[in-house]
């Protein structure tokens, strides 16, 4: 995968999980499970971190920085 595709995937995954967090908060608003809204959000953040880290690791393998000082 090239770096542009990886960046596009990272943005898409971040938008997907942000939408999932907002929807889960809205769905849990007026239910008996309202106190678990933060837990669901934290769980989604933890799930988001997995593909983000994996794609970031793939990016490091592809990018070479030349520093000529």
N, C-alpha and C positions, 0 to 999 in steps of 0.2 A: 504494500500500500504506500502511496506517496503521501507527503505531508499535508497536501490540500485535502485529500480524502479523509485523512485522520482528523483534521481540524473540523471538517464538515460533520463527521460522525460525532465528535465530542459535543459540538453545538446542538446537534439533533437530540442526542441522549440527554443533555442537560435540559433542553426545553421539554422533552417528554417527562422527565422526573419532576420538573417544576410544575407542570400541568397536573401530574398525579398528586403532588402535595396539595395543590390548591383544591382539587376536586375532593380529595379525602377529607380535607378540613371542612369543606362545605357540606359533605354528606354526613359528617359526624356532629354537626353543629347542634341540632335539636333532637339528639338521641340519648339514651341512657349511657352510651359509650363516649360521651363528650370528654371525659377526663383522660381518655386514651388517645386523643388527637395528637398530642405532642409525641407520644411513643410511635405512632404511625409515621409521623414526619421524620423522626430520627431514624427509623428503620429504612425509609425510602432514601434518606441521605446516605446511609451505610450501603444500600444496594447500588446507588449511583456511583459511589466511590470505586467499586470493583471495575466496571468497564472504563471509567476515566483513568484509573491507574494502569490498566492493561494497555490502553491506547497511548498513554503518555510514555510507557516503556517502549512501545514500538517506535515512537517518534525519536527517542534518544538514539536508537540504532541507525536511523536514516540521516540524521542531521550531523554534519561535520562543521565545526567552527574553525576557521583559519584566523589566527591572530598574529599579525605581523607588527610587532612594536620594535 
